[in-house]
Amino acid sequence: MTVPEKALAEAVTRVPARWVASTPLVLVTTFFAPFTLRPRPEGDALVWLDPMTEETFVRSLAAAGDIGLALAPPVVAPVAGAHAAPQDDASGTPVSSSDSRA
């Protein structure tokens, strides 16, 4: 075990069973049950970071208030050979090629 790993292991074992302070305690989900035998502490001021996947990690950071999370709509690949109808930029209403606004 490296020195940083040993320090982390010692710090995690010192987390109280109940956090009563108003100052938030930031913890990593994978350091506690069900991922380890260490029970999860209880309390109102706990902030959990979840590194299981990139998405859960970013979402937990956003929930903690460290970052803002803005989701873009999914990009749909066009179907080969399909042509989308032209759309009026102002209203989104399809316009025909004979329409004078096109």
Backbone as a ProteinNet text record, in pm:
[ID]
protein_1_A
[PRIMARY]
MTVPEKALAEAVTRVPARWVASTPLVLVTTFFAPFTLRPRPEGDALVWLDPMTEETFVRSLAAAGDIGLALAPPVVAPVAGAHAAPQDDASGTPVSSSDSRA
[TERTIARY]
85.1	0	89.8	59.6	138.8	103.5	185.2	160.5	25.4	-8.8	-141.2	-256.6	-241.8	-348.1	-365.5	-255.4	-261.1	-328.4	-293.3	-354.3	-504.1	-544.5	-687.2	-760.2	-702.1	-763.7	-781.9	-681.9	-692.3	-798.5	-807.8	-907.1	-1048.4	-1070.2	-1204	-1246.9	-1153.5	-1190.9	-1226.1	-1189.2	-1220.1	-1351	-1424.6	-1552.6	-1650.5	-1716.7	-1810.1	-1934.5	-2001.5	-2123.3	-2235.7	-2234.1	-2336.2	-2265	-2293.1	-2233.7	-2336.8	-2307.1	-2404	-2368.2	-2249.5	-2207.5	-2286.4	-2299.2	-2368.5	-2277.1	-2147	-2051.8	-2063.6	-2081.2	-2095.8	-1971.5	-1995	-1889.8	-1900.3	-1795.4	-1795.6	-1733.9	-1810.1	-1767.1	-1780.7	-1710.1	-1714.2	-1793.2	-1894.8	-1985.9	-1914.3	-1812.7	-1746.6	-1654.6	-1639.1	-1559.4	-1645.5	-1775.6	-1869.7	-1959.9	-2039.6	-2133.9	-2224.9	-2259.3	-2238.6	-2107.3	-2021.5	-1896	-1787.1	-1797.4	-1703.1	-1784.3	-1717	-1786.2	-1812	-1757.2	-1771.3	-1912.3	-1988	-2123.7	-2121.1	-2224.2	-2236.1	-2277.2	-2212	-2253.5	-2389.7	-2452.2	-2580.9	-2562.1	-2656.1	-2651.5	-2715.7	-2748.3	-2815.2	-2717.8	-2594	-2498.8	-2394.3	-2438.7	-2347.7	-2361	-2249.3	-2246.2	-2176.4	-2246.7	-2191.2	-2146.1	-2020.8	-1969.1	-1968.6	-2021.6	-2038.2	-1953.2	-1835	-1746.1	-1769.5	-1883.4	-1905.7	-1895.6	-1953.6	-1943.1	-1914.5	-1878.3	-1854.5	-1981.3	-2096	-2222.9	-2259.2	-2247.4	-2283.5	-2188.7	-2061.9	-1966.3	-1999.3	-2024.8	-2057.7	-2189.2	-2288	-2415.9	-2398.9	-2315.7	-2296.1	-2218.6	-2124.7	-2056.2	-2154.7	-2243.7	-2344.2	-2436.4	-2478.6	-2566.1	-2495.2	-2364	-2286.9	-2268	-2295.6	-2283.8	-2148	-2061.4	-1928.3	-1928.6	-2023.6	-2029.5	-2174.6	-2193.9	-2326.8	-2338.6	-2454.2	-2475.5	-2584.7	-2550.6	-2647.6	-2648.4	-2763.6	-2775.1	-2829	-2761	-2807.3	-2901.2	-2995.5	-3082.2	-2997.2	-3039.7	-2960	-2953	-2839.9	-2821.1	-2868.3	-2958.4	-3011.1	-2946.9	-2882.6	-2817.7	-2925.1	-2906.5	-3005.4	-3007.3	-3125	-3141.2	-3091.9	-3012	-2957	-3069.6	-3061.4	-3160.3	-3280.4	-3295.8	-3410.8	-3375.3	-3471.5	-3451.1	-3552.3	-3505.6	-3594.7	-3658.9	-3785.1	-3855.9	-3796.3	-3783.4	-3733.2	-3825.9	-3771.2	-3851.6	-3834.1	-3943.1	-3940.2	-3866.9	-3761.6	-3681.7	-3761.7	-3860.7	-3934.7	-4034.8	-4107.8	-4215.6	-4191.8	-4099.8	-4078.4	-4179.5	-4265.1	-4365.7	-4300.7	-4324.6	-4266.4	-4316.3	-4229	-4266.5	-4240.3	-4323.8	-4304.9	-4210.2	-4156	-4061.9	-4131.7	-4267.3	-4340.2	-4377.2	-4354.1	-4384.5	-4288.9	-4339.6	-4255.3	-4160.3	-4184.1	-4096.5	-3967	-3963.8	-3847.2	-3729.9
-118	0	124.5	217.8	340.7	432.8	533.4	629.2	699.5	750.6	814	716.6	591.8	492.6	463.3	455.9	430.8	547.6	670.1	788	791.9	758	755.2	648.9	531.4	423.3	463.3	529.5	574.4	682.6	774	881.5	825.7	730.2	672.3	598.4	533.9	461.3	555.1	683.4	780.4	855.8	821.7	888.7	842.2	936.2	897.6	828.8	751.5	682.3	781.7	896.2	1000.2	1135.1	1209.7	1343.2	1445.3	1519.4	1613.9	1759.2	1784.2	1922.1	1978.8	2110.8	2174.3	2188.5	2178.3	2181.6	2052	2060	1936.3	1847.3	1718.5	1618.5	1551.3	1561.7	1505.9	1366	1268.6	1128.8	1066.4	956.8	884.2	756	734.6	620.9	486.5	470	340.1	306.7	399	369.9	308.7	294.4	247.8	138.5	77.8	-26.6	27.9	-50.5	-195.5	-234.6	-138.6	-167.7	-218.8	-186.1	-234.3	-279.9	-327	-367.8	-250.1	-133.5	-13.4	43.2	59.3	115	262.2	302.6	442.9	527.2	640.5	727.9	790	839.1	907	1054	1136	1277.7	1360.4	1484.3	1573.5	1647.9	1662.8	1743.6	1656.7	1544.1	1457.6	1485.6	1492.3	1509.1	1386.3	1312.4	1188.2	1207.3	1170.3	1167.9	1022.4	998.9	862.7	841.5	778.8	761.4	633.1	567.1	439.4	452	557.3	582.5	730.4	767.5	909.1	989.2	934.2	1006	1023.4	917	930	1025.1	1025.4	1115.9	1261.9	1290.6	1428.4	1471.9	1383.4	1417.5	1441.7	1362.3	1383	1512.2	1546.7	1675.2	1791	1778.1	1882.5	1893.9	1780.6	1782.7	1843.7	1824.5	1881.5	2032	2083.4	2226.7	2268.8	2173.2	2207.1	2250.6	2198.8	2231.6	2251.1	2315.3	2323.5	2214.9	2155.1	2047.4	2088.6	2099.2	2132.4	2017.8	1958	1845	1891.5	1854.2	1885	1774	1806.9	1699.5	1598.6	1471.9	1371	1402	1371.3	1390.9	1263.9	1280.7	1167.3	1168.8	1058	1049.8	1041.7	1112.7	1106	966.8	927.7	799.2	816.2	722.3	729.8	737.8	833.9	849.5	932.7	963.6	1043.3	1191	1270	1414.3	1483.1	1567.6	1642.1	1754.5	1783.4	1894.4	2025	2123.8	2254.5	2312.3	2387	2444.5	2594.8	2663.4	2808.1	2835.9	2916.8	2944.9	3011.9	3090.2	3165.9	3080.3	2994.7	2922	2772.8	2718.7	2574.7	2501.3	2573.6	2512	2471.7	2347.9	2308.2	2400.3	2433.9	2516.1	2435.6	2455.6	2384.4	2465	2400.6	2468.3	2575.8	2568.3	2670.4	2789.7	2778.5	2887.5	3003.8	3123.1	3239.4	3273.8	3219.7	3249	3167.5	3062.5	2974	3033.8
0	0	0	-88.4	-96.3	19.9	40.3	148.5	130.7	8.8	-6.5	16.7	-28.9	-7.3	141.1	213.4	357.5	429.9	391.8	453.3	426.9	304.1	270.7	352	361.4	438.1	584.2	640.8	779.6	795.8	700	707.5	698.9	610.7	594.4	719.9	788.9	910.3	1024.9	1014.2	1119.5	1096.1	992.1	966.7	1074.6	1142	1247.9	1191.1	1274.9	1231.8	1203.4	1270.7	1250.3	1242.3	1135.2	1115.4	1159.2	1266.9	1322.9	1296.2	1245.4	1217.8	1099.8	1095.7	983.2	861.5	882.5	771.9	693.9	561	483.3	489.9	497.5	492.6	355.9	276.3	141.4	146.8	96.8	100.5	-37.6	-58	-184.2	-162.1	-244.3	-223.8	-221.7	-304.1	-315.6	-198.6	-104.2	15.6	126	101.3	203	147.2	236.7	195.7	85.6	-9.9	-21.9	-89.4	-117.8	-186.9	-93.4	34	135.4	256	356.9	479.8	572.7	539.6	622.6	607.2	715.9	704.6	664.1	590.9	550.6	670.8	690.3	800.6	771.9	875.4	863.9	897.2	853.1	884.6	775.1	810.3	715.6	625.2	665.9	589.4	519.3	462.3	388.7	240.1	172.5	27	-29	-114.6	-168.5	-312.6	-340.4	-476.5	-522.2	-642.1	-693	-817.9	-804.4	-918.9	-999.2	-982.3	-1051	-1203.1	-1258.9	-1402.6	-1421.4	-1542.5	-1569.7	-1543.8	-1586	-1569.1	-1422.5	-1342.5	-1200.4	-1128.3	-1170	-1107.1	-1138.4	-1265.1	-1303.8	-1238.8	-1236.8	-1173.3	-1023.3	-956.8	-812.6	-786	-873.6	-859.2	-876.8	-974.1	-996.7	-875.7	-821.4	-703.7	-583.1	-576.1	-465.4	-481	-600.6	-623.1	-673.6	-706.7	-755.7	-901.5	-977.7	-1120	-1160.6	-1272.9	-1331.6	-1437	-1448.5	-1544.4	-1640.1	-1767.1	-1870.9	-1970.3	-1989.1	-2080	-2213.9	-2319.8	-2454	-2499.5	-2589.4	-2639.8	-2716.3	-2717.9	-2787.6	-2936.7	-2994.1	-3137.4	-3207.4	-3302.8	-3377.4	-3515.1	-3550.4	-3680.7	-3789.4	-3900.4	-4008.3	-4071	-4117	-4184	-4327	-4373.9	-4509.2	-4610.9	-4700.5	-4807.3	-4768.1	-4641	-4597.2	-4606	-4646.4	-4657.1	-4567.7	-4481.6	-4392.8	-4471.5	-4438.3	-4502.6	-4454.8	-4544.1	-4499.4	-4393.6	-4299.6	-4192.3	-4189.7	-4158.2	-4140.9	-4010.3	-4016.5	-3897.1	-3786.2	-3821.8	-3721	-3646.5	-3716.2	-3650.1	-3639	-3717.7	-3715.7	-3802.3	-3870.8	-3955.9	-4089.7	-4135.7	-4263.1	-4375.7	-4466.3	-4581.4	-4706.9	-4805.5	-4930.7	-5019.2	-5122.1	-5211	-5293.7	-5303.7	-5379.5	-5292.2	-5160.3	-5068.4	-5092.7	-5101.7	-5131.5	-5017.6	-4896.2	-4783.6	-4789.8	-4866.9	-4867.5	-4937.2
[MASK]
++++++++++++++++++++++++++++++++++++++++++++++++++++++++++++++++++++++++++++++++++++++++++++++++++++++

